[in-house]
Amino acid sequence: YNTGSVECIEAIEASMSPEEFKGYLKGNAMKYLWRCTYKGSCVQDLEKCIWYTSRLKEYIERESDGMASREARSIYGSTGTG
């Protein structure tokens, strides 16, 4: 969902801590998986579940990459060389 140049998911992420945002993504994935057999389109709900799960995976990967970069800077200094 867009309003102007801001996507809703980006505004939600900006309003939360990393742990809160991961919980939000996980909760939405679980919601769509849970309801897929009870609501209209199971396939559409599964696609939404996959979207939220993929977003969570990407977020965790970026978080891990950032932690690795910070660790390398603290060990090697800001240049990243030994």
PDB file with one MODEL, atoms N, CA, C and O in Angstrom:
MODEL        1
ATOM      1  N   TYR A   1       0.838  -1.176   0.000  1.00  0.00           N
ATOM      2  CA  TYR A   1       0.000   0.000   0.000  1.00  0.00           C
ATOM      3  C   TYR A   1       0.881   1.237   0.000  1.00  0.00           C
ATOM      4  O   TYR A   1       1.824   1.330   0.785  1.00  0.00           O
ATOM      5  N   ASN A   2       0.581   2.179  -0.871  1.00  0.00           N
ATOM      6  CA  ASN A   2       1.359   3.409  -0.982  1.00  0.00           C
ATOM      7  C   ASN A   2       0.493   4.631  -0.681  1.00  0.00           C
ATOM      8  O   ASN A   2      -0.682   4.681  -1.045  1.00  0.00           O
ATOM      9  N   THR A   3       1.080   5.591  -0.026  1.00  0.00           N
ATOM     10  CA  THR A   3       0.516   6.927   0.077  1.00  0.00           C
ATOM     11  C   THR A   3       1.652   7.858  -0.280  1.00  0.00           C
ATOM     12  O   THR A   3       2.585   8.048   0.501  1.00  0.00           O
ATOM     13  N   GLY A   4       1.569   8.437  -1.464  1.00  0.00           N
ATOM     14  CA  GLY A   4       2.690   9.238  -1.933  1.00  0.00           C
ATOM     15  C   GLY A   4       3.884   8.351  -2.181  1.00  0.00           C
ATOM     16  O   GLY A   4       3.780   7.356  -2.897  1.00  0.00           O
ATOM     17  N   SER A   5       5.016   8.695  -1.600  1.00  0.00           N
ATOM     18  CA  SER A   5       6.243   7.927  -1.820  1.00  0.00           C
ATOM     19  C   SER A   5       6.557   6.961  -0.678  1.00  0.00           C
ATOM     20  O   SER A   5       7.601   6.308  -0.691  1.00  0.00           O
ATOM     21  N   VAL A   6       5.663   6.865   0.308  1.00  0.00           N
ATOM     22  CA  VAL A   6       5.915   6.014   1.473  1.00  0.00           C
ATOM     23  C   VAL A   6       5.026   4.780   1.408  1.00  0.00           C
ATOM     24  O   VAL A   6       3.806   4.883   1.276  1.00  0.00           O
ATOM     25  N   GLU A   7       5.656   3.608   1.502  1.00  0.00           N
ATOM     26  CA  GLU A   7       4.890   2.375   1.587  1.00  0.00           C
ATOM     27  C   GLU A   7       4.492   2.149   3.034  1.00  0.00           C
ATOM     28  O   GLU A   7       5.252   2.454   3.952  1.00  0.00           O
ATOM     29  N   CYS A   8       3.300   1.615   3.232  1.00  0.00           N
ATOM     30  CA  CYS A   8       2.781   1.369   4.576  1.00  0.00           C
ATOM     31  C   CYS A   8       3.744   0.498   5.384  1.00  0.00           C
ATOM     32  O   CYS A   8       4.021   0.802   6.544  1.00  0.00           O
ATOM     33  N   ILE A   9       4.256  -0.579   4.787  1.00  0.00           N
ATOM     34  CA  ILE A   9       5.150  -1.493   5.507  1.00  0.00           C
ATOM     35  C   ILE A   9       6.407  -0.762   5.983  1.00  0.00           C
ATOM     36  O   ILE A   9       6.935  -1.079   7.049  1.00  0.00           O
ATOM     37  N   GLU A  10       6.891   0.209   5.209  1.00  0.00           N
ATOM     38  CA  GLU A  10       8.071   0.980   5.610  1.00  0.00           C
ATOM     39  C   GLU A  10       7.749   1.901   6.782  1.00  0.00           C
ATOM     40  O   GLU A  10       8.572   2.079   7.680  1.00  0.00           O
ATOM     41  N   ALA A  11       6.553   2.485   6.775  1.00  0.00           N
ATOM     42  CA  ALA A  11       6.145   3.335   7.893  1.00  0.00           C
ATOM     43  C   ALA A  11       5.978   2.503   9.162  1.00  0.00           C
ATOM     44  O   ALA A  11       6.350   2.941  10.250  1.00  0.00           O
ATOM     45  N   ILE A  12       5.421   1.308   9.019  1.00  0.00           N
ATOM     46  CA  ILE A  12       5.269   0.416  10.171  1.00  0.00           C
ATOM     47  C   ILE A  12       6.640   0.054  10.721  1.00  0.00           C
ATOM     48  O   ILE A  12       6.857   0.103  11.931  1.00  0.00           O
ATOM     49  N   GLU A  13       7.569  -0.310   9.836  1.00  0.00           N
ATOM     50  CA  GLU A  13       8.928  -0.656  10.273  1.00  0.00           C
ATOM     51  C   GLU A  13       9.588   0.510  11.006  1.00  0.00           C
ATOM     52  O   GLU A  13      10.237   0.313  12.033  1.00  0.00           O
ATOM     53  N   ALA A  14       9.423   1.714  10.482  1.00  0.00           N
ATOM     54  CA  ALA A  14      10.040   2.889  11.095  1.00  0.00           C
ATOM     55  C   ALA A  14       9.476   3.184  12.481  1.00  0.00           C
ATOM     56  O   ALA A  14      10.140   3.811  13.306  1.00  0.00           O
ATOM     57  N   SER A  15       8.245   2.728  12.735  1.00  0.00           N
ATOM     58  CA  SER A  15       7.611   3.021  14.017  1.00  0.00           C
ATOM     59  C   SER A  15       7.923   1.993  15.096  1.00  0.00           C
ATOM     60  O   SER A  15       7.489   2.139  16.238  1.00  0.00           O
ATOM     61  N   MET A  16       8.682   0.944  14.736  1.00  0.00           N
ATOM     62  CA  MET A  16       8.912  -0.162  15.669  1.00  0.00           C
ATOM     63  C   MET A  16      10.394  -0.419  15.872  1.00  0.00           C
ATOM     64  O   MET A  16      11.231  -0.049  15.049  1.00  0.00           O
ATOM     65  N   SER A  17      10.693  -1.060  16.988  1.00  0.00           N
ATOM     66  CA  SER A  17      12.049  -1.551  17.202  1.00  0.00           C
ATOM     67  C   SER A  17      12.254  -2.765  16.296  1.00  0.00           C
ATOM     68  O   SER A  17      11.277  -3.321  15.795  1.00  0.00           O
ATOM     69  N   PRO A  18      13.497  -3.189  16.074  1.00  0.00           N
ATOM     70  CA  PRO A  18      13.730  -4.388  15.258  1.00  0.00           C
ATOM     71  C   PRO A  18      12.980  -5.613  15.764  1.00  0.00           C
ATOM     72  O   PRO A  18      12.418  -6.362  14.965  1.00  0.00           O
ATOM     73  N   GLU A  19      12.962  -5.826  17.062  1.00  0.00           N
ATOM     74  CA  GLU A  19      12.255  -6.993  17.604  1.00  0.00           C
ATOM     75  C   GLU A  19      10.749  -6.892  17.379  1.00  0.00           C
ATOM     76  O   GLU A  19      10.102  -7.884  17.045  1.00  0.00           O
ATOM     77  N   GLU A  20      10.196  -5.703  17.561  1.00  0.00           N
ATOM     78  CA  GLU A  20       8.771  -5.513  17.324  1.00  0.00           C
ATOM     79  C   GLU A  20       8.421  -5.771  15.859  1.00  0.00           C
ATOM     80  O   GLU A  20       7.417  -6.417  15.557  1.00  0.00           O
ATOM     81  N   PHE A  21       9.257  -5.261  14.953  1.00  0.00           N
ATOM     82  CA  PHE A  21       8.977  -5.427  13.535  1.00  0.00           C
ATOM     83  C   PHE A  21       9.063  -6.893  13.122  1.00  0.00           C
ATOM     84  O   PHE A  21       8.239  -7.364  12.338  1.00  0.00           O
ATOM     85  N   LYS A  22      10.052  -7.615  13.640  1.00  0.00           N
ATOM     86  CA  LYS A  22      10.137  -9.048  13.340  1.00  0.00           C
ATOM     87  C   LYS A  22       8.895  -9.767  13.858  1.00  0.00           C
ATOM     88  O   LYS A  22       8.385 -10.665  13.189  1.00  0.00           O
ATOM     89  N   GLY A  23       8.401  -9.394  15.027  1.00  0.00           N
ATOM     90  CA  GLY A  23       7.187  -9.978  15.570  1.00  0.00           C
ATOM     91  C   GLY A  23       5.964  -9.659  14.714  1.00  0.00           C
ATOM     92  O   GLY A  23       5.089 -10.503  14.522  1.00  0.00           O
ATOM     93  N   TYR A  24       5.917  -8.441  14.208  1.00  0.00           N
ATOM     94  CA  TYR A  24       4.828  -8.032  13.312  1.00  0.00           C
ATOM     95  C   TYR A  24       4.813  -8.897  12.055  1.00  0.00           C
ATOM     96  O   TYR A  24       3.764  -9.399  11.651  1.00  0.00           O
ATOM     97  N   LEU A  25       5.983  -9.068  11.442  1.00  0.00           N
ATOM     98  CA  LEU A  25       6.073  -9.879  10.220  1.00  0.00           C
ATOM     99  C   LEU A  25       5.698 -11.335  10.503  1.00  0.00           C
ATOM    100  O   LEU A  25       4.946 -11.951   9.747  1.00  0.00           O
ATOM    101  N   LYS A  26       6.223 -11.869  11.585  1.00  0.00           N
ATOM    102  CA  LYS A  26       5.934 -13.255  11.955  1.00  0.00           C
ATOM    103  C   LYS A  26       4.438 -13.432  12.238  1.00  0.00           C
ATOM    104  O   LYS A  26       3.832 -14.410  11.801  1.00  0.00           O
ATOM    105  N   GLY A  27       3.861 -12.500  12.958  1.00  0.00           N
ATOM    106  CA  GLY A  27       2.440 -12.580  13.282  1.00  0.00           C
ATOM    107  C   GLY A  27       1.560 -12.534  12.049  1.00  0.00           C
ATOM    108  O   GLY A  27       0.581 -13.274  11.958  1.00  0.00           O
ATOM    109  N   ASN A  28       1.897 -11.674  11.099  1.00  0.00           N
ATOM    110  CA  ASN A  28       1.104 -11.609   9.876  1.00  0.00           C
ATOM    111  C   ASN A  28       1.249 -12.877   9.050  1.00  0.00           C
ATOM    112  O   ASN A  28       0.267 -13.352   8.479  1.00  0.00           O
ATOM    113  N   ALA A  29       2.454 -13.436   8.974  1.00  0.00           N
ATOM    114  CA  ALA A  29       2.642 -14.706   8.266  1.00  0.00           C
ATOM    115  C   ALA A  29       1.777 -15.791   8.901  1.00  0.00           C
ATOM    116  O   ALA A  29       1.105 -16.546   8.199  1.00  0.00           O
ATOM    117  N   MET A  30       1.798 -15.863  10.225  1.00  0.00           N
ATOM    118  CA  MET A  30       1.004 -16.866  10.930  1.00  0.00           C
ATOM    119  C   MET A  30      -0.492 -16.662  10.696  1.00  0.00           C
ATOM    120  O   MET A  30      -1.238 -17.627  10.529  1.00  0.00           O
ATOM    121  N   LYS A  31      -0.925 -15.401  10.685  1.00  0.00           N
ATOM    122  CA  LYS A  31      -2.338 -15.092  10.474  1.00  0.00           C
ATOM    123  C   LYS A  31      -2.812 -15.623   9.123  1.00  0.00           C
ATOM    124  O   LYS A  31      -3.856 -16.270   9.036  1.00  0.00           O
ATOM    125  N   TYR A  32      -2.045 -15.349   8.076  1.00  0.00           N
ATOM    126  CA  TYR A  32      -2.477 -15.786   6.751  1.00  0.00           C
ATOM    127  C   TYR A  32      -2.401 -17.298   6.597  1.00  0.00           C
ATOM    128  O   TYR A  32      -3.230 -17.886   5.902  1.00  0.00           O
ATOM    129  N   LEU A  33      -1.438 -17.929   7.220  1.00  0.00           N
ATOM    130  CA  LEU A  33      -1.372 -19.388   7.180  1.00  0.00           C
ATOM    131  C   LEU A  33      -2.556 -19.991   7.931  1.00  0.00           C
ATOM    132  O   LEU A  33      -3.167 -20.957   7.474  1.00  0.00           O
ATOM    133  N   TRP A  34      -2.869 -19.418   9.073  1.00  0.00           N
ATOM    134  CA  TRP A  34      -3.954 -19.908   9.927  1.00  0.00           C
ATOM    135  C   TRP A  34      -5.303 -19.830   9.212  1.00  0.00           C
ATOM    136  O   TRP A  34      -6.104 -20.762   9.273  1.00  0.00           O
ATOM    137  N   ARG A  35      -5.540 -18.711   8.537  1.00  0.00           N
ATOM    138  CA  ARG A  35      -6.866 -18.474   7.988  1.00  0.00           C
ATOM    139  C   ARG A  35      -7.070 -19.039   6.594  1.00  0.00           C
ATOM    140  O   ARG A  35      -8.179 -18.962   6.064  1.00  0.00           O
ATOM    141  N   CYS A  36      -6.042 -19.602   5.984  1.00  0.00           N
ATOM    142  CA  CYS A  36      -6.150 -19.974   4.567  1.00  0.00           C
ATOM    143  C   CYS A  36      -7.250 -20.990   4.289  1.00  0.00           C
ATOM    144  O   CYS A  36      -7.820 -20.972   3.199  1.00  0.00           O
ATOM    145  N   THR A  37      -7.565 -21.857   5.213  1.00  0.00           N
ATOM    146  CA  THR A  37      -8.623 -22.837   4.959  1.00  0.00           C
ATOM    147  C   THR A  37     -10.002 -22.348   5.398  1.00  0.00           C
ATOM    148  O   THR A  37     -11.005 -23.023   5.162  1.00  0.00           O
ATOM    149  N   TYR A  38     -10.056 -21.175   6.037  1.00  0.00           N
ATOM    150  CA  TYR A  38     -11.326 -20.674   6.552  1.00  0.00           C
ATOM    151  C   TYR A  38     -11.885 -19.491   5.770  1.00  0.00           C
ATOM    152  O   TYR A  38     -13.069 -19.177   5.890  1.00  0.00           O
ATOM    153  N   LYS A  39     -11.064 -18.844   4.988  1.00  0.00           N
ATOM    154  CA  LYS A  39     -11.503 -17.657   4.251  1.00  0.00           C
ATOM    155  C   LYS A  39     -11.596 -17.989   2.769  1.00  0.00           C
ATOM    156  O   LYS A  39     -11.392 -19.137   2.375  1.00  0.00           O
ATOM    157  N   GLY A  40     -11.900 -17.005   1.957  1.00  0.00           N
ATOM    158  CA  GLY A  40     -12.159 -17.192   0.536  1.00  0.00           C
ATOM    159  C   GLY A  40     -11.085 -17.881  -0.278  1.00  0.00           C
ATOM    160  O   GLY A  40     -11.330 -18.967  -0.804  1.00  0.00           O
ATOM    161  N   SER A  41      -9.928 -17.305  -0.402  1.00  0.00           N
ATOM    162  CA  SER A  41      -8.904 -17.833  -1.299  1.00  0.00           C
ATOM    163  C   SER A  41      -7.691 -18.325  -0.516  1.00  0.00           C
ATOM    164  O   SER A  41      -6.875 -17.528  -0.055  1.00  0.00           O
ATOM    165  N   CYS A  42      -7.578 -19.640  -0.371  1.00  0.00           N
ATOM    166  CA  CYS A  42      -6.445 -20.223   0.337  1.00  0.00           C
ATOM    167  C   CYS A  42      -5.136 -19.867  -0.369  1.00  0.00           C
ATOM    168  O   CYS A  42      -4.144 -19.545   0.284  1.00  0.00           O
ATOM    169  N   VAL A  43      -5.134 -19.924  -1.694  1.00  0.00           N
ATOM    170  CA  VAL A  43      -3.908 -19.627  -2.449  1.00  0.00           C
ATOM    171  C   VAL A  43      -3.455 -18.196  -2.194  1.00  0.00           C
ATOM    172  O   VAL A  43      -2.267 -17.951  -1.989  1.00  0.00           O
ATOM    173  N   GLN A  44      -4.389 -17.251  -2.205  1.00  0.00           N
ATOM    174  CA  GLN A  44      -4.033 -15.851  -1.958  1.00  0.00           C
ATOM    175  C   GLN A  44      -3.480 -15.684  -0.541  1.00  0.00           C
ATOM    176  O   GLN A  44      -2.499 -14.968  -0.341  1.00  0.00           O
ATOM    177  N   ASP A  45      -4.093 -16.333   0.431  1.00  0.00           N
ATOM    178  CA  ASP A  45      -3.589 -16.242   1.802  1.00  0.00           C
ATOM    179  C   ASP A  45      -2.205 -16.868   1.925  1.00  0.00           C
ATOM    180  O   ASP A  45      -1.352 -16.344   2.642  1.00  0.00           O
ATOM    181  N   LEU A  46      -1.973 -17.976   1.237  1.00  0.00           N
ATOM    182  CA  LEU A  46      -0.641 -18.595   1.258  1.00  0.00           C
ATOM    183  C   LEU A  46       0.390 -17.685   0.602  1.00  0.00           C
ATOM    184  O   LEU A  46       1.531 -17.615   1.059  1.00  0.00           O
ATOM    185  N   GLU A  47       0.004 -16.990  -0.462  1.00  0.00           N
ATOM    186  CA  GLU A  47       0.927 -16.033  -1.095  1.00  0.00           C
ATOM    187  C   GLU A  47       1.274 -14.898  -0.140  1.00  0.00           C
ATOM    188  O   GLU A  47       2.423 -14.462  -0.082  1.00  0.00           O
ATOM    189  N   LYS A  48       0.291 -14.423   0.603  1.00  0.00           N
ATOM    190  CA  LYS A  48       0.556 -13.368   1.592  1.00  0.00           C
ATOM    191  C   LYS A  48       1.452 -13.890   2.712  1.00  0.00           C
ATOM    192  O   LYS A  48       2.341 -13.177   3.179  1.00  0.00           O
ATOM    193  N   CYS A  49       1.225 -15.121   3.141  1.00  0.00           N
ATOM    194  CA  CYS A  49       2.073 -15.741   4.156  1.00  0.00           C
ATOM    195  C   CYS A  49       3.518 -15.799   3.658  1.00  0.00           C
ATOM    196  O   CYS A  49       4.446 -15.460   4.392  1.00  0.00           O
ATOM    197  N   ILE A  50       3.699 -16.221   2.433  1.00  0.00           N
ATOM    198  CA  ILE A  50       5.037 -16.296   1.835  1.00  0.00           C
ATOM    199  C   ILE A  50       5.659 -14.909   1.752  1.00  0.00           C
ATOM    200  O   ILE A  50       6.853 -14.757   2.009  1.00  0.00           O
ATOM    201  N   TRP A  51       4.866 -13.885   1.395  1.00  0.00           N
ATOM    202  CA  TRP A  51       5.394 -12.533   1.290  1.00  0.00           C
ATOM    203  C   TRP A  51       5.933 -12.062   2.646  1.00  0.00           C
ATOM    204  O   TRP A  51       7.044 -11.539   2.728  1.00  0.00           O
ATOM    205  N   TYR A  52       5.141 -12.251   3.710  1.00  0.00           N
ATOM    206  CA  TYR A  52       5.583 -11.823   5.040  1.00  0.00           C
ATOM    207  C   TYR A  52       6.766 -12.656   5.533  1.00  0.00           C
ATOM    208  O   TYR A  52       7.668 -12.122   6.177  1.00  0.00           O
ATOM    209  N   THR A  53       6.771 -13.943   5.240  1.00  0.00           N
ATOM    210  CA  THR A  53       7.886 -14.803   5.639  1.00  0.00           C
ATOM    211  C   THR A  53       9.158 -14.398   4.905  1.00  0.00           C
ATOM    212  O   THR A  53      10.233 -14.348   5.504  1.00  0.00           O
ATOM    213  N   SER A  54       9.042 -14.110   3.621  1.00  0.00           N
ATOM    214  CA  SER A  54      10.206 -13.672   2.833  1.00  0.00           C
ATOM    215  C   SER A  54      10.735 -12.340   3.348  1.00  0.00           C
ATOM    216  O   SER A  54      11.945 -12.139   3.450  1.00  0.00           O
ATOM    217  N   ARG A  55       9.822 -11.438   3.670  1.00  0.00           N
ATOM    218  CA  ARG A  55      10.232 -10.131   4.205  1.00  0.00           C
ATOM    219  C   ARG A  55      10.961 -10.308   5.539  1.00  0.00           C
ATOM    220  O   ARG A  55      11.956  -9.630   5.798  1.00  0.00           O
ATOM    221  N   LEU A  56      10.470 -11.211   6.377  1.00  0.00           N
ATOM    222  CA  LEU A  56      11.123 -11.500   7.654  1.00  0.00           C
ATOM    223  C   LEU A  56      12.513 -12.084   7.421  1.00  0.00           C
ATOM    224  O   LEU A  56      13.469 -11.679   8.082  1.00  0.00           O
ATOM    225  N   LYS A  57      12.635 -13.018   6.501  1.00  0.00           N
ATOM    226  CA  LYS A  57      13.929 -13.624   6.174  1.00  0.00           C
ATOM    227  C   LYS A  57      14.919 -12.566   5.690  1.00  0.00           C
ATOM    228  O   LYS A  57      16.063 -12.528   6.144  1.00  0.00           O
ATOM    229  N   GLU A  58      14.478 -11.711   4.773  1.00  0.00           N
ATOM    230  CA  GLU A  58      15.344 -10.642   4.255  1.00  0.00           C
ATOM    231  C   GLU A  58      15.759  -9.685   5.370  1.00  0.00           C
ATOM    232  O   GLU A  58      16.910  -9.253   5.419  1.00  0.00           O
ATOM    233  N   TYR A  59      14.836  -9.356   6.256  1.00  0.00           N
ATOM    234  CA  TYR A  59      15.127  -8.453   7.371  1.00  0.00           C
ATOM    235  C   TYR A  59      16.187  -9.058   8.286  1.00  0.00           C
ATOM    236  O   TYR A  59      17.128  -8.376   8.691  1.00  0.00           O
ATOM    237  N   ILE A  60      16.032 -10.334   8.607  1.00  0.00           N
ATOM    238  CA  ILE A  60      16.992 -11.019   9.478  1.00  0.00           C
ATOM    239  C   ILE A  60      18.351 -11.130   8.791  1.00  0.00           C
ATOM    240  O   ILE A  60      19.384 -10.975   9.443  1.00  0.00           O
ATOM    241  N   GLU A  61      18.365 -11.394   7.496  1.00  0.00           N
ATOM    242  CA  GLU A  61      19.637 -11.451   6.757  1.00  0.00           C
ATOM    243  C   GLU A  61      20.335 -10.098   6.758  1.00  0.00           C
ATOM    244  O   GLU A  61      21.546 -10.030   6.966  1.00  0.00           O
ATOM    245  N   ARG A  62      19.584  -9.014   6.528  1.00  0.00           N
ATOM    246  CA  ARG A  62      20.177  -7.666   6.563  1.00  0.00           C
ATOM    247  C   ARG A  62      20.714  -7.351   7.956  1.00  0.00           C
ATOM    248  O   ARG A  62      21.784  -6.762   8.106  1.00  0.00           O
ATOM    249  N   GLU A  63      19.952  -7.755   8.969  1.00  0.00           N
ATOM    250  CA  GLU A  63      20.357  -7.542  10.354  1.00  0.00           C
ATOM    251  C   GLU A  63      21.665  -8.285  10.637  1.00  0.00           C
ATOM    252  O   GLU A  63      22.568  -7.738  11.269  1.00  0.00           O
ATOM    253  N   SER A  64      21.762  -9.531  10.167  1.00  0.00           N
ATOM    254  CA  SER A  64      22.976 -10.339  10.360  1.00  0.00           C
ATOM    255  C   SER A  64      24.153  -9.732   9.621  1.00  0.00           C
ATOM    256  O   SER A  64      25.263  -9.688  10.153  1.00  0.00           O
ATOM    257  N   ASP A  65      23.923  -9.255   8.378  1.00  0.00           N
ATOM    258  CA  ASP A  65      24.988  -8.610   7.612  1.00  0.00           C
ATOM    259  C   ASP A  65      25.485  -7.359   8.318  1.00  0.00           C
ATOM    260  O   ASP A  65      26.686  -7.091   8.350  1.00  0.00           O
ATOM    261  N   GLY A  66      24.560  -6.594   8.881  1.00  0.00           N
ATOM    262  CA  GLY A  66      24.934  -5.389   9.613  1.00  0.00           C
ATOM    263  C   GLY A  66      25.739  -5.709  10.853  1.00  0.00           C
ATOM    264  O   GLY A  66      26.682  -4.990  11.183  1.00  0.00           O
ATOM    265  N   MET A  67      25.380  -6.779  11.547  1.00  0.00           N
ATOM    266  CA  MET A  67      26.124  -7.179  12.738  1.00  0.00           C
ATOM    267  C   MET A  67      27.520  -7.638  12.359  1.00  0.00           C
ATOM    268  O   MET A  67      28.484  -7.329  13.059  1.00  0.00           O
ATOM    269  N   ALA A  68      27.643  -8.373  11.259  1.00  0.00           N
ATOM    270  CA  ALA A  68      28.960  -8.829  10.806  1.00  0.00           C
ATOM    271  C   ALA A  68      29.828  -7.637  10.429  1.00  0.00           C
ATOM    272  O   ALA A  68      31.022  -7.620  10.727  1.00  0.00           O
ATOM    273  N   SER A  69      29.234  -6.633   9.774  1.00  0.00           N
ATOM    274  CA  SER A  69      29.984  -5.443   9.391  1.00  0.00           C
ATOM    275  C   SER A  69      30.452  -4.669  10.615  1.00  0.00           C
ATOM    276  O   SER A  69      31.584  -4.188  10.656  1.00  0.00           O
ATOM    277  N   ARG A  70      29.577  -4.550  11.615  1.00  0.00           N
ATOM    278  CA  ARG A  70      29.965  -3.840  12.840  1.00  0.00           C
ATOM    279  C   ARG A  70      31.080  -4.575  13.567  1.00  0.00           C
ATOM    280  O   ARG A  70      32.004  -3.948  14.086  1.00  0.00           O
ATOM    281  N   GLU A  71      30.999  -5.915  13.608  1.00  0.00           N
ATOM    282  CA  GLU A  71      32.050  -6.698  14.256  1.00  0.00           C
ATOM    283  C   GLU A  71      33.371  -6.537  13.529  1.00  0.00           C
ATOM    284  O   GLU A  71      34.415  -6.402  14.168  1.00  0.00           O
ATOM    285  N   ALA A  72      33.343  -6.548  12.196  1.00  0.00           N
ATOM    286  CA  ALA A  72      34.575  -6.391  11.426  1.00  0.00           C
ATOM    287  C   ALA A  72      35.182  -5.010  11.671  1.00  0.00           C
ATOM    288  O   ALA A  72      36.402  -4.892  11.789  1.00  0.00           O
ATOM    289  N   ARG A  73      34.356  -3.967  11.749  1.00  0.00           N
ATOM    290  CA  ARG A  73      34.876  -2.629  12.008  1.00  0.00           C
ATOM    291  C   ARG A  73      35.508  -2.542  13.389  1.00  0.00           C
ATOM    292  O   ARG A  73      36.528  -1.875  13.563  1.00  0.00           O
ATOM    293  N   SER A  74      34.914  -3.209  14.374  1.00  0.00           N
ATOM    294  CA  SER A  74      35.460  -3.134  15.727  1.00  0.00           C
ATOM    295  C   SER A  74      36.764  -3.933  15.836  1.00  0.00           C
ATOM    296  O   SER A  74      37.639  -3.588  16.630  1.00  0.00           O
ATOM    297  N   ILE A  75      36.893  -4.991  15.045  1.00  0.00           N
ATOM    298  CA  ILE A  75      38.113  -5.806  15.083  1.00  0.00           C
ATOM    299  C   ILE A  75      39.211  -5.154  14.249  1.00  0.00           C
ATOM    300  O   ILE A  75      40.353  -5.035  14.692  1.00  0.00           O
ATOM    301  N   TYR A  76      38.848  -4.728  13.022  1.00  0.00           N
ATOM    302  CA  TYR A  76      39.842  -4.254  12.063  1.00  0.00           C
ATOM    303  C   TYR A  76      39.899  -2.740  11.916  1.00  0.00           C
ATOM    304  O   TYR A  76      40.738  -2.225  11.177  1.00  0.00           O
ATOM    305  N   GLY A  77      39.044  -2.038  12.590  1.00  0.00           N
ATOM    306  CA  GLY A  77      38.968  -0.597  12.385  1.00  0.00           C
ATOM    307  C   GLY A  77      38.025  -0.296  11.242  1.00  0.00           C
ATOM    308  O   GLY A  77      37.446  -1.213  10.658  1.00  0.00           O
ATOM    309  N   SER A  78      37.862   0.965  10.914  1.00  0.00           N
ATOM    310  CA  SER A  78      36.873   1.368   9.925  1.00  0.00           C
ATOM    311  C   SER A  78      37.248   0.982   8.513  1.00  0.00           C
ATOM    312  O   SER A  78      36.375   0.991   7.645  1.00  0.00           O
ATOM    313  N   THR A  79      38.509   0.638   8.226  1.00  0.00           N
ATOM    314  CA  THR A  79      38.910   0.312   6.854  1.00  0.00           C
ATOM    315  C   THR A  79      38.582  -1.124   6.494  1.00  0.00           C
ATOM    316  O   THR A  79      38.480  -1.437   5.307  1.00  0.00           O
ATOM    317  N   GLY A  80      38.410  -2.020   7.474  1.00  0.00           N
ATOM    318  CA  GLY A  80      38.102  -3.411   7.200  1.00  0.00           C
ATOM    319  C   GLY A  80      39.326  -4.221   6.841  1.00  0.00           C
ATOM    320  O   GLY A  80      39.195  -5.358   6.388  1.00  0.00           O
ATOM    321  N   THR A  81      40.513  -3.672   7.030  1.00  0.00           N
ATOM    322  CA  THR A  81      41.734  -4.426   6.731  1.00  0.00           C
ATOM    323  C   THR A  81      42.469  -4.739   8.019  1.00  0.00           C
ATOM    324  O   THR A  81      42.287  -4.058   9.028  1.00  0.00           O
ATOM    325  N   GLY A  82      43.307  -5.777   7.982  1.00  0.00           N
ATOM    326  CA  GLY A  82      44.023  -6.211   9.180  1.00  0.00           C
ATOM    327  C   GLY A  82      45.299  -5.551   9.451  1.00  0.00           C
ATOM    328  O   GLY A  82      45.958  -5.865  10.442  1.00  0.00           O
TER     329      GLY A  82
ENDMDL
END
